[in-house]
Amino acid sequence: MLSILIPASNEAAHIGTCLEAVLASEGLARAQIVVAANGCSDSTVTIAKGFAERAAQKGWDLVVLDLPAIGKIGALNAADAAAAYEMRAYLDADVTVDAAVFGELADVLTTEAPRYASGQLRLSKAATWTTRAYARTYAKVPFITEGVPGAGLFAVNAAGRARWGDFPDIISDDTFVRLSFTPEERVGVSAGYDWPLVEGFGALVRVRRRQNAGVGEVFARYPELAKNDNKLPVRAGQMLGMALRDPIGFGVYVAVALVVKFTPQRAQSWERGR
């Protein structure tokens, strides 16, 4: 049995597609879905509640929390407090999962040993040419192609969830959780999910800056987690290959990285963190 926890902030454009995919899941007899709507001023709550009957027909429970604006971390902690099961999956509201992913996650998490698991990450088709170009190179970096990144979807069993209490007030909750497990404790399943990047050069810069700040914050506040970081750098030969195969995509990817590196850090807020 699995609790699927979905923090959401003004996700009316995405939450319906997300829940459609979750409720099409196979291989999982019973589950709970908790949508933690954080300060939503759109129809996120109404749309989510509209799936209650479909969840009941499947034998699943759907809980929709209509919360004040308490931020993503507040939404995660509220969802955890409402979770009925110790095995938990944390899912972004704009992610679309394969039908098999939650069943496979539950299978690999059914163990007494601490486990962290995720599916195969696929980048959603982007609308703007800059994001499409950036995605072509980003999809080939070792962080995506090797290991278990868990961006947009990660799951833990009871022993794994015991690694931390409440989510700390940090930018990168997924980095914090992933690095709370050794590489040997992280498991990838064969089923996958679609994870969108933000659209446009400026948005890519803002989110890349936010991601970098989030990782830096985790290392600064929790230096003991650094030992679990097995993220491989992009080697010179790999960069050359990317540049030769797709000079435009590689150029956009490098341009985003350079702008982030050489422009001032700005205040961070909760926005779609792709």
C-alpha positions as CSV (number, residue, x, y, z in Angstrom):
1,M,0.0,0.0,0.0
2,L,1.3,3.4,-1.1
3,S,0.5,7.0,-0.3
4,I,1.1,9.3,-3.4
5,L,1.7,12.8,-2.2
6,I,1.3,15.7,-4.7
7,P,2.1,19.3,-3.6
8,A,0.3,21.7,-5.9
9,S,0.3,25.5,-6.3
10,N,-2.0,26.9,-9.0
11,E,-1.7,23.8,-11.1
12,A,-5.1,23.9,-12.7
13,A,-3.5,23.4,-16.1
14,H,-1.7,20.2,-15.0
15,I,-3.4,18.5,-12.1
16,G,-6.1,16.8,-14.2
17,T,-3.6,15.2,-16.5
18,C,-1.5,14.2,-13.5
19,L,-4.4,12.5,-11.7
20,E,-5.7,10.9,-14.8
21,A,-2.3,9.1,-15.2
22,V,-2.1,8.2,-11.5
23,L,-5.5,6.7,-11.5
24,A,-4.7,4.7,-14.6
25,S,-2.0,2.9,-12.6
26,E,-1.7,-0.9,-12.8
27,G,-0.2,-3.4,-10.4
28,L,-1.2,-1.6,-7.2
29,A,-4.3,-2.9,-5.5
30,R,-4.7,-0.1,-3.0
31,A,-3.3,3.4,-2.6
32,Q,-4.0,6.8,-1.3
33,I,-3.6,10.1,-3.2
34,V,-3.1,13.3,-1.2
35,V,-3.2,16.5,-3.2
36,A,-1.8,19.3,-1.0
37,A,-3.0,22.5,-2.7
38,N,-0.9,25.3,-1.4
39,G,-2.5,28.7,-1.5
40,C,-4.2,28.0,-4.8
41,S,-6.2,30.9,-6.4
42,D,-7.2,28.9,-9.5
43,S,-9.4,25.8,-9.8
44,T,-6.7,23.3,-8.7
45,V,-8.8,22.2,-5.7
46,T,-12.0,21.8,-7.6
47,I,-10.4,19.8,-10.4
48,A,-8.7,17.5,-7.9
49,K,-11.8,16.9,-5.9
50,G,-13.6,16.0,-9.2
51,F,-11.5,12.8,-9.2
52,A,-12.9,11.5,-5.9
53,E,-15.5,9.2,-7.5
54,R,-13.0,7.7,-9.9
55,A,-10.6,7.0,-7.1
56,A,-13.4,5.4,-5.0
57,Q,-14.3,3.1,-8.0
58,K,-10.7,2.0,-8.1
59,G,-10.7,1.3,-4.4
60,W,-8.3,4.1,-3.7
61,D,-8.6,7.0,-1.3
62,L,-8.3,10.6,-2.5
63,V,-7.6,13.4,0.0
64,V,-7.5,17.0,-1.2
65,L,-6.0,19.5,1.3
66,D,-7.0,23.2,0.6
67,L,-4.2,24.9,2.4
68,P,-3.2,28.5,2.8
69,A,0.0,29.8,1.1
70,I,2.5,27.9,3.1
71,G,5.1,27.1,0.4
72,K,6.1,23.8,-1.1
73,I,7.8,22.5,2.0
74,G,4.7,23.3,4.1
75,A,2.6,21.5,1.5
76,L,4.9,18.5,1.6
77,N,4.7,18.3,5.4
78,A,0.9,18.7,5.4
79,A,0.7,15.9,2.9
80,D,3.0,13.7,5.0
81,A,0.7,14.4,8.0
82,A,-2.3,13.2,6.0
83,A,-0.6,10.1,4.6
84,A,-2.2,6.8,5.6
85,Y,0.7,4.5,4.6
86,E,4.4,4.4,5.5
87,M,5.5,3.7,1.9
88,R,5.3,7.1,0.1
89,A,5.8,8.6,-3.3
90,Y,6.3,12.3,-3.8
91,L,5.0,13.5,-7.2
92,D,5.1,16.9,-8.8
93,A,1.7,18.0,-10.1
94,D,2.9,18.6,-13.7
95,V,4.3,15.1,-14.1
96,T,2.6,12.4,-16.1
97,V,3.5,8.8,-15.0
98,D,3.4,5.5,-16.9
99,A,0.7,3.1,-15.8
100,A,3.3,0.6,-14.5
101,V,5.5,3.0,-12.5
102,F,3.8,2.9,-9.0
103,G,3.3,-0.8,-9.1
104,E,7.0,-1.3,-9.9
105,L,8.0,1.2,-7.2
106,A,5.9,-0.6,-4.6
107,D,7.6,-3.9,-5.5
108,V,11.2,-2.6,-5.1
109,L,10.3,-0.7,-1.9
110,T,8.8,-3.8,-0.2
111,T,11.8,-4.6,1.9
112,E,12.9,-3.9,5.5
113,A,16.1,-2.2,4.3
114,P,16.0,1.6,3.6
115,R,15.2,2.3,0.0
116,Y,14.7,5.2,-2.4
117,A,13.3,4.6,-5.8
118,S,12.2,6.4,-9.0
119,G,11.2,5.7,-12.6
120,Q,12.9,6.5,-15.9
121,L,12.9,10.2,-16.4
122,R,11.8,11.5,-19.8
123,L,11.7,15.2,-20.7
124,S,8.3,16.3,-22.0
125,K,8.1,17.8,-25.4
126,A,8.7,21.5,-25.1
127,A,6.8,24.3,-26.8
128,T,9.6,26.8,-27.4
129,W,12.6,26.2,-29.6
130,T,15.1,27.3,-26.8
131,T,13.7,24.8,-24.3
132,R,13.7,22.0,-27.0
133,A,17.3,22.8,-27.8
134,Y,18.3,22.9,-24.2
135,A,16.5,19.6,-23.5
136,R,18.3,17.8,-26.3
137,T,21.6,18.3,-24.4
138,Y,20.2,18.1,-20.9
139,A,18.8,14.7,-21.6
140,K,22.3,13.4,-22.3
141,V,24.1,14.6,-19.2
142,P,25.2,11.8,-16.8
143,F,22.8,13.1,-14.1
144,I,19.9,12.1,-16.3
145,T,21.3,9.1,-18.1
146,E,23.0,7.4,-15.1
147,G,21.9,6.8,-11.5
148,V,18.4,7.6,-10.1
149,P,17.9,11.4,-10.2
150,G,14.3,11.3,-8.9
151,A,13.4,14.8,-10.3
152,G,9.6,15.2,-10.2
153,L,9.0,11.7,-8.7
154,F,10.7,9.8,-5.9
155,A,9.5,7.2,-3.5
156,V,10.7,5.7,-0.2
157,N,9.7,2.9,2.1
158,A,9.1,3.1,5.8
159,A,12.7,2.6,6.7
160,G,13.7,5.2,4.2
161,R,11.2,7.7,5.3
162,A,12.6,7.4,8.9
163,R,15.8,9.0,7.6
164,W,14.3,12.4,8.2
165,G,11.4,14.0,10.2
166,D,9.6,17.0,8.7
167,F,11.0,18.3,5.4
168,P,13.4,21.1,6.3
169,D,12.8,24.6,4.9
170,I,15.1,24.3,1.9
171,I,14.9,25.0,-1.8
172,S,15.7,21.5,-3.1
173,D,13.7,18.9,-1.3
174,D,14.4,16.3,-3.9
175,T,18.2,16.7,-3.6
176,F,17.9,16.5,0.2
177,V,16.0,13.3,0.0
178,R,18.1,11.7,-2.7
179,L,21.3,12.4,-0.8
180,S,19.9,10.9,2.4
181,F,20.5,7.6,0.7
182,T,23.7,5.9,-0.5
183,P,23.9,5.1,-4.2
184,E,23.4,1.5,-3.3
185,E,20.1,2.3,-1.6
186,R,18.7,4.1,-4.6
187,V,16.8,1.9,-7.1
188,G,15.5,2.7,-10.6
189,V,12.5,0.9,-12.1
190,S,11.9,0.3,-15.8
191,A,8.7,2.3,-16.1
192,G,9.0,6.0,-16.5
193,Y,7.4,9.4,-16.4
194,D,7.3,12.7,-18.3
195,W,8.9,15.7,-16.6
196,P,8.6,19.2,-18.2
197,L,11.2,21.8,-18.4
198,V,10.2,25.5,-18.1
199,E,9.7,27.4,-21.4
200,G,12.1,30.0,-22.7
201,F,15.7,31.1,-22.1
202,G,15.0,33.5,-19.2
203,A,13.0,30.8,-17.4
204,L,15.7,28.2,-17.9
205,V,18.2,30.6,-16.4
206,R,16.0,31.3,-13.4
207,V,15.4,27.7,-12.7
208,R,19.0,26.6,-13.3
209,R,20.1,29.3,-10.9
210,R,17.5,28.0,-8.4
211,Q,18.6,24.4,-8.8
212,N,22.3,25.3,-8.2
213,A,21.4,27.4,-5.2
214,G,19.3,24.5,-3.8
215,V,22.1,22.0,-4.2
216,G,24.6,24.4,-2.6
217,E,22.2,24.9,0.3
218,V,21.9,21.2,1.0
219,F,25.7,20.8,1.0
220,A,26.1,23.8,3.3
221,R,23.5,22.8,5.8
222,Y,23.9,19.1,5.6
223,P,27.6,18.5,4.8
224,E,27.3,14.9,6.0
225,L,25.2,14.1,2.9
226,A,28.0,14.9,0.5
227,K,29.4,11.4,0.9
228,N,26.3,10.1,-0.9
229,D,26.7,12.3,-3.9
230,N,27.7,10.2,-6.9
231,K,26.7,12.7,-9.6
232,L,29.2,12.4,-12.4
233,P,30.5,15.5,-14.2
234,V,30.2,15.8,-18.0
235,R,33.6,14.8,-19.3
236,A,35.5,16.7,-22.0
237,G,35.0,13.9,-24.5
238,Q,31.2,13.9,-23.8
239,M,31.0,17.7,-24.2
240,L,32.8,17.5,-27.5
241,G,30.5,14.8,-28.7
242,M,27.4,16.8,-27.7
243,A,28.7,19.9,-29.4
244,L,29.5,18.0,-32.7
245,R,26.2,16.2,-32.8
246,D,24.0,19.1,-31.8
247,P,25.8,22.5,-31.9
248,I,22.6,24.5,-31.4
249,G,21.4,22.4,-28.4
250,F,24.8,22.4,-26.9
251,G,25.2,26.1,-27.4
252,V,21.9,26.9,-25.7
253,Y,22.7,24.6,-22.8
254,V,26.2,26.2,-22.3
255,A,24.7,29.7,-22.7
256,V,22.2,29.1,-19.8
257,A,25.1,27.7,-17.6
258,L,27.3,30.7,-18.4
259,V,24.5,33.3,-17.7
260,V,23.8,31.6,-14.4
261,K,27.5,31.5,-13.5
262,F,28.3,35.2,-14.3
263,T,25.1,37.0,-13.3
264,P,24.1,37.9,-9.7
265,Q,22.2,35.5,-7.5
266,R,18.6,36.6,-6.9
267,A,16.1,35.8,-4.2
268,Q,14.5,32.4,-4.6
269,S,10.8,31.5,-4.5
270,W,8.7,28.4,-5.2
271,E,8.1,28.2,-8.9
272,R,8.0,25.3,-11.2
273,G,11.5,24.0,-10.6
274,R,12.4,22.3,-13.8
